[in-house]
Amino acid sequence: MRIISHKKIIDFSKINKNSAKALEDWYGIVIRCEFKSFSELKDTFSSADNVGNLTVFNIGGNKFRLIAAIHYNTQIIYFRHILTHDEYDKEKWKK
């Protein structure tokens, strides 16, 4: 899959240094995969959830949340947010 944009991982990792390895590990897996559906994605990322039309990934042992729009037909993932668990719980990202 293609990811738009890896820069968000880099920027988030600069602020939250303990997220870098987990995010890069996630990225490394995703760019080598071709998920055709959410159920295929769940085979690899069992903790992923659909929230509306977005997919939420638990990253780094549930310390971080990566929220993305996934277009299975074009094999593109668009990052919407990368948040700490506390930021995610405030639900401002839903607005």
N, CA, C and O atoms as a CHARMM CRD file, in Angstrom:
* protein
*
  380
    1    1 MET  N      0.84900  -1.17700   0.00000 PROA 1      0.00000
    2    1 MET  CA     0.00000   0.00000   0.00000 PROA 1      0.00000
    3    1 MET  C      0.89200   1.23800   0.00000 PROA 1      0.00000
    4    1 MET  O      2.03500   1.21400   0.45600 PROA 1      0.00000
    5    2 ARG  N      0.33900   2.28600  -0.51500 PROA 2      0.00000
    6    2 ARG  CA     1.03600   3.56500  -0.55700 PROA 2      0.00000
    7    2 ARG  C      0.49100   4.44000   0.56900 PROA 2      0.00000
    8    2 ARG  O     -0.71100   4.44800   0.83500 PROA 2      0.00000
    9    3 ILE  N      1.37900   5.17100   1.22300 PROA 3      0.00000
   10    3 ILE  CA     0.97900   5.97400   2.37600 PROA 3      0.00000
   11    3 ILE  C      1.18100   7.45200   2.09000 PROA 3      0.00000
   12    3 ILE  O      2.23000   7.87200   1.60200 PROA 3      0.00000
   13    4 ILE  N      0.15500   8.22700   2.40300 PROA 4      0.00000
   14    4 ILE  CA     0.19900   9.67700   2.25900 PROA 4      0.00000
   15    4 ILE  C      0.03800  10.26500   3.66200 PROA 4      0.00000
   16    4 ILE  O     -1.08700  10.22700   4.16100 PROA 4      0.00000
   17    5 SER  N      0.96400  10.75800   4.28900 PROA 5      0.00000
   18    5 SER  CA     2.34800  10.91700   3.92200 PROA 5      0.00000
   19    5 SER  C      3.22300  10.46300   5.08100 PROA 5      0.00000
   20    5 SER  O      2.87100  10.63800   6.24800 PROA 5      0.00000
   21    6 HSD  N      4.35300   9.88400   4.74800 PROA 6      0.00000
   22    6 HSD  CA     5.30600   9.39400   5.74900 PROA 6      0.00000
   23    6 HSD  C      5.82000  10.53000   6.62600 PROA 6      0.00000
   24    6 HSD  O      6.24300  10.29700   7.75800 PROA 6      0.00000
   25    7 LYS  N      5.78600  11.73500   6.12100 PROA 7      0.00000
   26    7 LYS  CA     6.25100  12.91000   6.87400 PROA 7      0.00000
   27    7 LYS  C      5.50300  13.05400   8.20000 PROA 7      0.00000
   28    7 LYS  O      6.08200  13.51500   9.18400 PROA 7      0.00000
   29    8 LYS  N      4.24100  12.67000   8.24200 PROA 8      0.00000
   30    8 LYS  CA     3.48600  12.76700   9.50000 PROA 8      0.00000
   31    8 LYS  C      4.09300  11.86600  10.57400 PROA 8      0.00000
   32    8 LYS  O      4.10400  12.22500  11.75200 PROA 8      0.00000
   33    9 ILE  N      4.59200  10.70500  10.17600 PROA 9      0.00000
   34    9 ILE  CA     5.25900   9.82300  11.13800 PROA 9      0.00000
   35    9 ILE  C      6.53100  10.48900  11.64300 PROA 9      0.00000
   36    9 ILE  O      6.80200  10.49200  12.84400 PROA 9      0.00000
   37   10 ILE  N      7.30200  11.04600  10.73600 PROA 10     0.00000
   38   10 ILE  CA     8.55600  11.70400  11.11600 PROA 10     0.00000
   39   10 ILE  C      8.28400  12.86800  12.05900 PROA 10     0.00000
   40   10 ILE  O      8.94400  13.00500  13.09000 PROA 10     0.00000
   41   11 ASP  N      7.31600  13.70500  11.70900 PROA 11     0.00000
   42   11 ASP  CA     6.99400  14.86500  12.54600 PROA 11     0.00000
   43   11 ASP  C      6.49800  14.45000  13.92200 PROA 11     0.00000
   44   11 ASP  O      6.92000  15.02200  14.92600 PROA 11     0.00000
   45   12 PHE  N      5.61000  13.46600  13.98500 PROA 12     0.00000
   46   12 PHE  CA     5.08700  13.00000  15.26800 PROA 12     0.00000
   47   12 PHE  C      6.20500  12.38500  16.10600 PROA 12     0.00000
   48   12 PHE  O      6.25600  12.58900  17.31900 PROA 12     0.00000
   49   13 SER  N      7.09700  11.63400  15.46600 PROA 13     0.00000
   50   13 SER  CA     8.19700  10.97500  16.17300 PROA 13     0.00000
   51   13 SER  C      9.19100  11.96600  16.75900 PROA 13     0.00000
   52   13 SER  O      9.83200  11.67600  17.76900 PROA 13     0.00000
   53   14 LYS  N      9.32400  13.12500  16.13900 PROA 14     0.00000
   54   14 LYS  CA    10.21200  14.15800  16.67700 PROA 14     0.00000
   55   14 LYS  C      9.67100  14.70200  18.00300 PROA 14     0.00000
   56   14 LYS  O     10.43800  15.02800  18.90900 PROA 14     0.00000
   57   15 ILE  N      8.35900  14.79300  18.10200 PROA 15     0.00000
   58   15 ILE  CA     7.72100  15.30400  19.32000 PROA 15     0.00000
   59   15 ILE  C      7.58600  14.20600  20.36500 PROA 15     0.00000
   60   15 ILE  O      7.79900  14.44100  21.55500 PROA 15     0.00000
   61   16 ASN  N      7.23000  13.00600  19.91500 PROA 16     0.00000
   62   16 ASN  CA     7.01400  11.84700  20.80100 PROA 16     0.00000
   63   16 ASN  C      8.06400  10.79400  20.45000 PROA 16     0.00000
   64   16 ASN  O      7.77500   9.81900  19.75700 PROA 16     0.00000
   65   17 LYS  N      9.26300  11.00300  20.93100 PROA 17     0.00000
   66   17 LYS  CA    10.40300  10.17600  20.52900 PROA 17     0.00000
   67   17 LYS  C     10.20600   8.68600  20.79500 PROA 17     0.00000
   68   17 LYS  O     10.74300   7.85600  20.06200 PROA 17     0.00000
   69   18 ASN  N      9.45300   8.33700  21.82100 PROA 18     0.00000
   70   18 ASN  CA     9.24100   6.91300  22.12500 PROA 18     0.00000
   71   18 ASN  C      8.25200   6.24700  21.17200 PROA 18     0.00000
   72   18 ASN  O      7.97800   5.05500  21.30700 PROA 18     0.00000
   73   19 SER  N      7.71900   6.99000  20.22000 PROA 19     0.00000
   74   19 SER  CA     6.79800   6.42100  19.22400 PROA 19     0.00000
   75   19 SER  C      7.50600   5.98200  17.94900 PROA 19     0.00000
   76   19 SER  O      6.93700   5.22800  17.15900 PROA 19     0.00000
   77   20 ALA  N      8.73200   6.43900  17.73500 PROA 20     0.00000
   78   20 ALA  CA     9.40600   6.27200  16.44800 PROA 20     0.00000
   79   20 ALA  C      9.50700   4.81700  16.00800 PROA 20     0.00000
   80   20 ALA  O      9.12100   4.49800  14.88300 PROA 20     0.00000
   81   21 LYS  N     10.00200   3.94000  16.84100 PROA 21     0.00000
   82   21 LYS  CA    10.19500   2.54500  16.43200 PROA 21     0.00000
   83   21 LYS  C      8.86700   1.86900  16.10800 PROA 21     0.00000
   84   21 LYS  O      8.75200   1.18100  15.09400 PROA 21     0.00000
   85   22 ALA  N      7.87500   2.05900  16.95500 PROA 22     0.00000
   86   22 ALA  CA     6.57200   1.42800  16.72800 PROA 22     0.00000
   87   22 ALA  C      5.92800   1.93200  15.44100 PROA 22     0.00000
   88   22 ALA  O      5.36600   1.14300  14.68200 PROA 22     0.00000
   89   23 LEU  N      6.00200   3.22000  15.19000 PROA 23     0.00000
   90   23 LEU  CA     5.42800   3.77100  13.95800 PROA 23     0.00000
   91   23 LEU  C      6.18200   3.29600  12.72400 PROA 23     0.00000
   92   23 LEU  O      5.56300   2.96700  11.71200 PROA 23     0.00000
   93   24 GLU  N      7.49200   3.25400  12.79200 PROA 24     0.00000
   94   24 GLU  CA     8.27300   2.77700  11.65000 PROA 24     0.00000
   95   24 GLU  C      8.03700   1.28700  11.41600 PROA 24     0.00000
   96   24 GLU  O      8.00800   0.84200  10.26800 PROA 24     0.00000
   97   25 ASP  N      7.87000   0.51700  12.48100 PROA 25     0.00000
   98   25 ASP  CA     7.53800  -0.91000  12.32500 PROA 25     0.00000
   99   25 ASP  C      6.19400  -1.06700  11.62000 PROA 25     0.00000
  100   25 ASP  O      6.06500  -1.87300  10.69800 PROA 25     0.00000
  101   26 TRP  N      5.19100  -0.29400  12.05400 PROA 26     0.00000
  102   26 TRP  CA     3.86900  -0.32300  11.42300 PROA 26     0.00000
  103   26 TRP  C      3.99300   0.04400   9.94100 PROA 26     0.00000
  104   26 TRP  O      3.44800  -0.63800   9.07400 PROA 26     0.00000
  105   27 TYR  N      4.70800   1.11500   9.67200 PROA 27     0.00000
  106   27 TYR  CA     4.90400   1.58800   8.29900 PROA 27     0.00000
  107   27 TYR  C      5.55500   0.50300   7.43400 PROA 27     0.00000
  108   27 TYR  O      5.12100   0.25700   6.30800 PROA 27     0.00000
  109   28 GLY  N      6.59000  -0.13900   7.96300 PROA 28     0.00000
  110   28 GLY  CA     7.29000  -1.17900   7.22400 PROA 28     0.00000
  111   28 GLY  C      6.39800  -2.34000   6.84000 PROA 28     0.00000
  112   28 GLY  O      6.55200  -2.91500   5.76200 PROA 28     0.00000
  113   29 ILE  N      5.47400  -2.68700   7.70400 PROA 29     0.00000
  114   29 ILE  CA     4.52800  -3.76500   7.39800 PROA 29     0.00000
  115   29 ILE  C      3.54100  -3.31900   6.32200 PROA 29     0.00000
  116   29 ILE  O      3.30700  -4.03200   5.34600 PROA 29     0.00000
  117   30 VAL  N      2.97600  -2.15300   6.50700 PROA 30     0.00000
  118   30 VAL  CA     1.90400  -1.68700   5.61400 PROA 30     0.00000
  119   30 VAL  C      2.38100  -1.48900   4.18000 PROA 30     0.00000
  120   30 VAL  O      1.66400  -1.83100   3.24000 PROA 30     0.00000
  121   31 ILE  N      3.57400  -0.94500   4.00100 PROA 31     0.00000
  122   31 ILE  CA     4.01500  -0.68200   2.62200 PROA 31     0.00000
  123   31 ILE  C      4.30200  -1.96700   1.85400 PROA 31     0.00000
  124   31 ILE  O      4.38600  -1.94100   0.62600 PROA 31     0.00000
  125   32 ARG  N      4.45400  -3.08800   2.55100 PROA 32     0.00000
  126   32 ARG  CA     4.68500  -4.36800   1.86800 PROA 32     0.00000
  127   32 ARG  C      3.39700  -5.15100   1.62800 PROA 32     0.00000
  128   32 ARG  O      3.42500  -6.20300   0.99000 PROA 32     0.00000
  129   33 CYS  N      2.28200  -4.65700   2.12600 PROA 33     0.00000
  130   33 CYS  CA     1.01400  -5.39500   2.03100 PROA 33     0.00000
  131   33 CYS  C      0.10100  -4.80600   0.96500 PROA 33     0.00000
  132   33 CYS  O      0.23800  -3.65100   0.56100 PROA 33     0.00000
  133   34 GLU  N     -0.82800  -5.63500   0.52600 PROA 34     0.00000
  134   34 GLU  CA    -1.89800  -5.20900  -0.37900 PROA 34     0.00000
  135   34 GLU  C     -3.21000  -5.70500   0.21000 PROA 34     0.00000
  136   34 GLU  O     -3.69600  -6.77900  -0.14500 PROA 34     0.00000
  137   35 PHE  N     -3.77500  -4.91300   1.11200 PROA 35     0.00000
  138   35 PHE  CA    -5.03900  -5.28700   1.73000 PROA 35     0.00000
  139   35 PHE  C     -6.17500  -4.97800   0.76500 PROA 35     0.00000
  140   35 PHE  O     -6.26500  -3.87300   0.23000 PROA 35     0.00000
  141   36 LYS  N     -7.03300  -5.95400   0.54900 PROA 36     0.00000
  142   36 LYS  CA    -8.17100  -5.76200  -0.34100 PROA 36     0.00000
  143   36 LYS  C     -9.43800  -5.38700   0.41300 PROA 36     0.00000
  144   36 LYS  O    -10.42300  -4.95900  -0.18800 PROA 36     0.00000
  145   37 SER  N     -9.40800  -5.55000   1.74000 PROA 37     0.00000
  146   37 SER  CA   -10.58500  -5.24800   2.55600 PROA 37     0.00000
  147   37 SER  C    -10.16400  -5.05600   4.00900 PROA 37     0.00000
  148   37 SER  O     -9.03600  -5.35700   4.39700 PROA 37     0.00000
  149   38 PHE  N    -11.10500  -4.54700   4.79700 PROA 38     0.00000
  150   38 PHE  CA   -10.83300  -4.37700   6.22100 PROA 38     0.00000
  151   38 PHE  C    -10.57800  -5.72300   6.89300 PROA 38     0.00000
  152   38 PHE  O     -9.73600  -5.81700   7.78700 PROA 38     0.00000
  153   39 SER  N    -11.28600  -6.75200   6.48000 PROA 39     0.00000
  154   39 SER  CA   -11.07300  -8.06400   7.10900 PROA 39     0.00000
  155   39 SER  C     -9.65900  -8.58400   6.82900 PROA 39     0.00000
  156   39 SER  O     -9.06300  -9.22200   7.69700 PROA 39     0.00000
  157   40 GLU  N     -9.11800  -8.33100   5.65500 PROA 40     0.00000
  158   40 GLU  CA    -7.72800  -8.70800   5.37800 PROA 40     0.00000
  159   40 GLU  C     -6.77000  -7.91000   6.25200 PROA 40     0.00000
  160   40 GLU  O     -5.79100  -8.45100   6.76600 PROA 40     0.00000
  161   41 LEU  N     -7.05300  -6.62500   6.41900 PROA 41     0.00000
  162   41 LEU  CA    -6.21800  -5.78300   7.26700 PROA 41     0.00000
  163   41 LEU  C     -6.24200  -6.29400   8.71100 PROA 41     0.00000
  164   41 LEU  O     -5.21300  -6.30000   9.38800 PROA 41     0.00000
  165   42 LYS  N     -7.41800  -6.72200   9.17800 PROA 42     0.00000
  166   42 LYS  CA    -7.56000  -7.23200  10.55300 PROA 42     0.00000
  167   42 LYS  C     -6.74800  -8.50800  10.76300 PROA 42     0.00000
  168   42 LYS  O     -6.34500  -8.80100  11.88900 PROA 42     0.00000
  169   43 ASP  N     -6.50200  -9.26400   9.71000 PROA 43     0.00000
  170   43 ASP  CA    -5.65800 -10.45400   9.84000 PROA 43     0.00000
  171   43 ASP  C     -4.23700 -10.07500  10.25600 PROA 43     0.00000
  172   43 ASP  O     -3.56400 -10.83800  10.95000 PROA 43     0.00000
  173   44 THR  N     -3.78900  -8.90900   9.83400 PROA 44     0.00000
  174   44 THR  CA    -2.44300  -8.43000  10.17300 PROA 44     0.00000
  175   44 THR  C     -2.45700  -7.54200  11.40600 PROA 44     0.00000
  176   44 THR  O     -1.56700  -7.64200  12.25000 PROA 44     0.00000
  177   45 PHE  N     -3.45800  -6.67400  11.52000 PROA 45     0.00000
  178   45 PHE  CA    -3.56300  -5.72800  12.63100 PROA 45     0.00000
  179   45 PHE  C     -4.86000  -6.01600  13.38400 PROA 45     0.00000
  180   45 PHE  O     -5.87400  -5.35400  13.16500 PROA 45     0.00000
  181   46 SER  N     -4.81800  -6.99400  14.25700 PROA 46     0.00000
  182   46 SER  CA    -6.03700  -7.46400  14.92200 PROA 46     0.00000
  183   46 SER  C     -6.69300  -6.40200  15.80300 PROA 46     0.00000
  184   46 SER  O     -7.89400  -6.48100  16.06000 PROA 46     0.00000
  185   47 SER  N     -5.94100  -5.42100  16.26700 PROA 47     0.00000
  186   47 SER  CA    -6.53300  -4.39900  17.13700 PROA 47     0.00000
  187   47 SER  C     -7.09200  -3.20800  16.35800 PROA 47     0.00000
  188   47 SER  O     -7.62400  -2.27700  16.96300 PROA 47     0.00000
  189   48 ALA  N     -6.98300  -3.22000  15.02800 PROA 48     0.00000
  190   48 ALA  CA    -7.52100  -2.11700  14.22100 PROA 48     0.00000
  191   48 ALA  C     -9.04100  -2.10100  14.31700 PROA 48     0.00000
  192   48 ALA  O     -9.68400  -3.14800  14.39300 PROA 48     0.00000
  193   49 ASP  N     -9.60400  -0.89600  14.31200 PROA 49     0.00000
  194   49 ASP  CA   -11.05900  -0.72200  14.37700 PROA 49     0.00000
  195   49 ASP  C    -11.50600   0.27800  13.33600 PROA 49     0.00000
  196   49 ASP  O    -10.78500   1.22200  13.01200 PROA 49     0.00000
  197   50 ASN  N    -12.70000   0.06400  12.81300 PROA 50     0.00000
  198   50 ASN  CA   -13.34700   1.06000  11.96600 PROA 50     0.00000
  199   50 ASN  C    -14.13100   1.99700  12.86200 PROA 50     0.00000
  200   50 ASN  O    -14.90200   1.56300  13.71800 PROA 50     0.00000
  201   51 VAL  N    -13.92500   3.30000  12.65400 PROA 51     0.00000
  202   51 VAL  CA   -14.69400   4.32900  13.35300 PROA 51     0.00000
  203   51 VAL  C    -15.23600   5.23700  12.25800 PROA 51     0.00000
  204   51 VAL  O    -14.51700   6.07800  11.71800 PROA 51     0.00000
  205   52 GLY  N    -16.49300   5.05900  11.94400 PROA 52     0.00000
  206   52 GLY  CA   -17.06000   5.76000  10.79500 PROA 52     0.00000
  207   52 GLY  C    -16.37000   5.26500   9.54100 PROA 52     0.00000
  208   52 GLY  O    -16.28500   4.05900   9.30900 PROA 52     0.00000
  209   53 ASN  N    -15.87600   6.19000   8.73000 PROA 53     0.00000
  210   53 ASN  CA   -15.18100   5.80100   7.50400 PROA 53     0.00000
  211   53 ASN  C    -13.66200   5.79900   7.67900 PROA 53     0.00000
  212   53 ASN  O    -12.92400   5.76200   6.69500 PROA 53     0.00000
  213   54 LEU  N    -13.19700   5.83900   8.92000 PROA 54     0.00000
  214   54 LEU  CA   -11.76900   5.83000   9.21300 PROA 54     0.00000
  215   54 LEU  C    -11.37100   4.53900   9.90900 PROA 54     0.00000
  216   54 LEU  O    -12.20700   3.84600  10.48900 PROA 54     0.00000
  217   55 THR  N    -10.08600   4.22900   9.84400 PROA 55     0.00000
  218   55 THR  CA    -9.54100   3.06900  10.53700 PROA 55     0.00000
  219   55 THR  C     -8.58900   3.56200  11.60400 PROA 55     0.00000
  220   55 THR  O     -7.74300   4.41900  11.34900 PROA 55     0.00000
  221   56 VAL  N     -8.73100   3.01400  12.81100 PROA 56     0.00000
  222   56 VAL  CA    -7.89800   3.40400  13.94500 PROA 56     0.00000
  223   56 VAL  C     -6.98200   2.23800  14.29500 PROA 56     0.00000
  224   56 VAL  O     -7.43500   1.11600  14.52500 PROA 56     0.00000
  225   57 PHE  N     -5.68200   2.52900  14.33000 PROA 57     0.00000
  226   57 PHE  CA    -4.67200   1.54000  14.68900 PROA 57     0.00000
  227   57 PHE  C     -4.12100   1.86500  16.06900 PROA 57     0.00000
  228   57 PHE  O     -3.84100   3.02500  16.37200 PROA 57     0.00000
  229   58 ASN  N     -3.96500   0.85600  16.89800 PROA 58     0.00000
  230   58 ASN  CA    -3.25800   0.99200  18.17200 PROA 58     0.00000
  231   58 ASN  C     -1.78600   0.77700  17.88300 PROA 58     0.00000
  232   58 ASN  O     -1.40100  -0.23800  17.30200 PROA 58     0.00000
  233   59 ILE  N     -0.97400   1.72300  18.28400 PROA 59     0.00000
  234   59 ILE  CA     0.45700   1.68000  17.98700 PROA 59     0.00000
  235   59 ILE  C      1.24200   1.70800  19.29600 PROA 59     0.00000
  236   59 ILE  O      0.88000   2.41900  20.23300 PROA 59     0.00000
  237   60 GLY  N      2.30100   0.93900  19.34600 PROA 60     0.00000
  238   60 GLY  CA     3.20300   0.99400  20.49800 PROA 60     0.00000
  239   60 GLY  C      2.57600   0.50700  21.78300 PROA 60     0.00000
  240   60 GLY  O      2.69200   1.15700  22.82200 PROA 60     0.00000
  241   61 GLY  N      1.91200  -0.63500  21.72200 PROA 61     0.00000
  242   61 GLY  CA     1.30100  -1.17500  22.93500 PROA 61     0.00000
  243   61 GLY  C      0.17800  -0.30200  23.46600 PROA 61     0.00000
  244   61 GLY  O     -0.01000  -0.17600  24.67600 PROA 61     0.00000
  245   62 ASN  N     -0.57300   0.30400  22.53600 PROA 62     0.00000
  246   62 ASN  CA    -1.74200   1.11000  22.88000 PROA 62     0.00000
  247   62 ASN  C     -1.37700   2.49200  23.42900 PROA 62     0.00000
  248   62 ASN  O     -2.22000   3.15600  24.03300 PROA 62     0.00000
  249   63 LYS  N     -0.14200   2.92900  23.22900 PROA 63     0.00000
  250   63 LYS  CA     0.27200   4.26100  23.68700 PROA 63     0.00000
  251   63 LYS  C     -0.11400   5.34200  22.69500 PROA 63     0.00000
  252   63 LYS  O     -0.28300   6.50400  23.06500 PROA 63     0.00000
  253   64 PHE  N     -0.25500   4.95400  21.42100 PROA 64     0.00000
  254   64 PHE  CA    -0.52800   5.91500  20.36000 PROA 64     0.00000
  255   64 PHE  C     -1.64600   5.39400  19.47000 PROA 64     0.00000
  256   64 PHE  O     -1.91200   4.19400  19.41600 PROA 64     0.00000
  257   65 ARG  N     -2.29800   6.32700  18.76700 PROA 65     0.00000
  258   65 ARG  CA    -3.35100   5.97000  17.82500 PROA 65     0.00000
  259   65 ARG  C     -3.02200   6.60600  16.48600 PROA 65     0.00000
  260   65 ARG  O     -2.70600   7.79200  16.40500 PROA 65     0.00000
  261   66 LEU  N     -3.10200   5.80500  15.45000 PROA 66     0.00000
  262   66 LEU  CA    -2.94300   6.28900  14.09900 PROA 66     0.00000
  263   66 LEU  C     -4.30700   6.15400  13.43700 PROA 66     0.00000
  264   66 LEU  O     -4.87800   5.06400  13.38500 PROA 66     0.00000
  265   67 ILE  N     -4.81700   7.25800  12.93800 PROA 67     0.00000
  266   67 ILE  CA    -6.14400   7.29000  12.33600 PROA 67     0.00000
  267   67 ILE  C     -5.97000   7.58400  10.85100 PROA 67     0.00000
  268   67 ILE  O     -5.32400   8.55800  10.46400 PROA 67     0.00000
  269   68 ALA  N     -6.56200   6.71700  10.02400 PROA 68     0.00000
  270   68 ALA  CA    -6.33500   6.82600   8.58600 PROA 68     0.00000
  271   68 ALA  C     -7.59600   6.51700   7.79100 PROA 68     0.00000
  272   68 ALA  O     -8.48100   5.78500   8.23300 PROA 68     0.00000
  273   69 ALA  N     -7.63900   7.10300   6.60900 PROA 69     0.00000
  274   69 ALA  CA    -8.64900   6.74100   5.61300 PROA 69     0.00000
  275   69 ALA  C     -7.96000   5.78600   4.65700 PROA 69     0.00000
  276   69 ALA  O     -6.91800   6.11000   4.08600 PROA 69     0.00000
  277   70 ILE  N     -8.53800   4.61400   4.48400 PROA 70     0.00000
  278   70 ILE  CA    -7.92000   3.59900   3.63600 PROA 70     0.00000
  279   70 ILE  C     -8.78600   3.37600   2.40300 PROA 70     0.00000
  280   70 ILE  O     -9.98100   3.09500   2.49700 PROA 70     0.00000
  281   71 HSD  N     -8.15500   3.50900   1.25800 PROA 71     0.00000
  282   71 HSD  CA    -8.82800   3.27200  -0.01800 PROA 71     0.00000
  283   71 HSD  C     -8.28000   1.96500  -0.58600 PROA 71     0.00000
  284   71 HSD  O     -7.24600   1.93900  -1.25400 PROA 71     0.00000
  285   72 TYR  N     -8.99300   0.89800  -0.30300 PROA 72     0.00000
  286   72 TYR  CA    -8.53600  -0.43100  -0.70800 PROA 72     0.00000
  287   72 TYR  C     -8.45200  -0.56700  -2.22600 PROA 72     0.00000
  288   72 TYR  O     -7.58800  -1.27900  -2.73800 PROA 72     0.00000
  289   73 ASN  N     -9.33500   0.10500  -2.94000 PROA 73     0.00000
  290   73 ASN  CA    -9.35700  -0.01100  -4.40200 PROA 73     0.00000
  291   73 ASN  C     -8.12200   0.61100  -5.05700 PROA 73     0.00000
  292   73 ASN  O     -7.67000   0.13600  -6.09900 PROA 73     0.00000
  293   74 THR  N     -7.58300   1.65800  -4.46200 PROA 74     0.00000
  294   74 THR  CA    -6.38800   2.30500  -5.01800 PROA 74     0.00000
  295   74 THR  C     -5.12000   1.97800  -4.23000 PROA 74     0.00000
  296   74 THR  O     -4.02100   2.37900  -4.61200 PROA 74     0.00000
  297   75 GLN  N     -5.28600   1.24400  -3.12200 PROA 75     0.00000
  298   75 GLN  CA    -4.14800   0.85100  -2.28200 PROA 75     0.00000
  299   75 GLN  C     -3.43300   2.06000  -1.67800 PROA 75     0.00000
  300   75 GLN  O     -2.20500   2.09100  -1.59700 PROA 75     0.00000
  301   76 ILE  N     -4.21300   3.04700  -1.25900 PROA 76     0.00000
  302   76 ILE  CA    -3.63800   4.25300  -0.65300 PROA 76     0.00000
  303   76 ILE  C     -4.21300   4.44400   0.74300 PROA 76     0.00000
  304   76 ILE  O     -5.41400   4.29500   0.96700 PROA 76     0.00000
  305   77 ILE  N     -3.32200   4.77900   1.67700 PROA 77     0.00000
  306   77 ILE  CA    -3.71200   5.11500   3.04800 PROA 77     0.00000
  307   77 ILE  C     -3.39700   6.59400   3.25600 PROA 77     0.00000
  308   77 ILE  O     -2.26600   7.03700   3.05800 PROA 77     0.00000
  309   78 TYR  N     -4.41000   7.33900   3.65500 PROA 78     0.00000
  310   78 TYR  CA    -4.24700   8.75900   3.96000 PROA 78     0.00000
  311   78 TYR  C     -4.28200   8.94000   5.47200 PROA 78     0.00000
  312   78 TYR  O     -5.28300   8.62500   6.11600 PROA 78     0.00000
  313   79 PHE  N     -3.19000   9.44600   6.03900 PROA 79     0.00000
  314   79 PHE  CA    -3.18100   9.72700   7.47200 PROA 79     0.00000
  315   79 PHE  C     -4.09700  10.89500   7.76300 PROA 79     0.00000
  316   79 PHE  O     -4.06500  11.91500   7.07600 PROA 79     0.00000
  317   80 ARG  N     -4.90200  10.73800   8.77400 PROA 80     0.00000
  318   80 ARG  CA    -5.71800  11.84800   9.26400 PROA 80     0.00000
  319   80 ARG  C     -5.11900  12.41000  10.54800 PROA 80     0.00000
  320   80 ARG  O     -5.00900  13.62400  10.71500 PROA 80     0.00000
  321   81 HSD  N     -4.72800  11.50000  11.46300 PROA 81     0.00000
  322   81 HSD  CA    -4.13900  11.93100  12.73200 PROA 81     0.00000
  323   81 HSD  C     -3.20300  10.85100  13.26300 PROA 81     0.00000
  324   81 HSD  O     -3.40900   9.65900  13.03300 PROA 81     0.00000
  325   82 ILE  N     -2.18400  11.28800  13.96900 PROA 82     0.00000
  326   82 ILE  CA    -1.40300  10.41000  14.83300 PROA 82     0.00000
  327   82 ILE  C     -1.43700  11.08900  16.19300 PROA 82     0.00000
  328   82 ILE  O     -1.02300  12.24000  16.33800 PROA 82     0.00000
  329   83 LEU  N     -1.93400  10.36200  17.18400 PROA 83     0.00000
  330   83 LEU  CA    -2.20500  10.95200  18.48700 PROA 83     0.00000
  331   83 LEU  C     -1.66900  10.08300  19.61600 PROA 83     0.00000
  332   83 LEU  O     -1.47800   8.87800  19.45800 PROA 83     0.00000
  333   84 THR  N     -1.43200  10.71900  20.75300 PROA 84     0.00000
  334   84 THR  CA    -1.18800   9.92800  21.94800 PROA 84     0.00000
  335   84 THR  C     -2.53700   9.34600  22.37600 PROA 84     0.00000
  336   84 THR  O     -3.59200   9.79200  21.92400 PROA 84     0.00000
  337   85 HSD  N     -2.48400   8.35200  23.24700 PROA 85     0.00000
  338   85 HSD  CA    -3.72500   7.75000  23.73500 PROA 85     0.00000
  339   85 HSD  C     -4.59900   8.80400  24.42300 PROA 85     0.00000
  340   85 HSD  O     -5.81600   8.81800  24.23800 PROA 85     0.00000
  341   86 ASP  N     -3.98200   9.67900  25.21200 PROA 86     0.00000
  342   86 ASP  CA    -4.74500  10.73400  25.90500 PROA 86     0.00000
  343   86 ASP  C     -5.40700  11.68900  24.92600 PROA 86     0.00000
  344   86 ASP  O     -6.56300  12.06600  25.11900 PROA 86     0.00000
  345   87 GLU  N     -4.69700  12.08700  23.88000 PROA 87     0.00000
  346   87 GLU  CA    -5.27900  12.97100  22.86500 PROA 87     0.00000
  347   87 GLU  C     -6.45300  12.29000  22.16800 PROA 87     0.00000
  348   87 GLU  O     -7.48400  12.91600  21.92000 PROA 87     0.00000
  349   88 TYR  N     -6.29400  11.03500  21.86000 PROA 88     0.00000
  350   88 TYR  CA    -7.35600  10.27200  21.20700 PROA 88     0.00000
  351   88 TYR  C     -8.60700  10.23000  22.07600 PROA 88     0.00000
  352   88 TYR  O     -9.71800  10.41200  21.57900 PROA 88     0.00000
  353   89 ASP  N     -8.43000   9.99000  23.37100 PROA 89     0.00000
  354   89 ASP  CA    -9.56300   9.88200  24.29700 PROA 89     0.00000
  355   89 ASP  C    -10.36600  11.17200  24.41800 PROA 89     0.00000
  356   89 ASP  O    -11.54100  11.12700  24.78100 PROA 89     0.00000
  357   90 LYS  N     -9.76500  12.30900  24.12400 PROA 90     0.00000
  358   90 LYS  CA   -10.48100  13.59000  24.18700 PROA 90     0.00000
  359   90 LYS  C    -11.45400  13.74100  23.02000 PROA 90     0.00000
  360   90 LYS  O    -12.33300  14.60200  23.06000 PROA 90     0.00000
  361   91 GLU  N    -11.31200  12.92300  21.99200 PROA 91     0.00000
  362   91 GLU  CA   -12.19400  12.83100  20.83700 PROA 91     0.00000
  363   91 GLU  C    -12.29200  14.10700  19.98900 PROA 91     0.00000
  364   91 GLU  O    -13.23300  14.24100  19.20700 PROA 91     0.00000
  365   92 LYS  N    -11.36400  15.02800  20.12100 PROA 92     0.00000
  366   92 LYS  CA   -11.37500  16.23300  19.27600 PROA 92     0.00000
  367   92 LYS  C    -11.15000  15.88200  17.80900 PROA 92     0.00000
  368   92 LYS  O    -11.56300  16.63200  16.92400 PROA 92     0.00000
  369   93 TRP  N    -10.50400  14.75700  17.54500 PROA 93     0.00000
  370   93 TRP  CA   -10.20700  14.32800  16.17500 PROA 93     0.00000
  371   93 TRP  C    -11.47400  13.98200  15.40600 PROA 93     0.00000
  372   93 TRP  O    -11.46300  13.96500  14.17500 PROA 93     0.00000
  373   94 LYS  N    -12.56700  13.70700  16.11300 PROA 94     0.00000
  374   94 LYS  CA   -13.82000  13.34900  15.44000 PROA 94     0.00000
  375   94 LYS  C    -14.54100  14.54900  14.83200 PROA 94     0.00000
  376   94 LYS  O    -15.45600  14.38700  14.02500 PROA 94     0.00000
  377   95 LYS  N    -14.12600  15.74300  15.22100 PROA 95     0.00000
  378   95 LYS  CA   -14.81600  16.96100  14.74400 PROA 95     0.00000
  379   95 LYS  C    -14.29500  17.43500  13.42400 PROA 95     0.00000
  380   95 LYS  O    -14.77100  18.44000  12.89600 PROA 95     0.00000
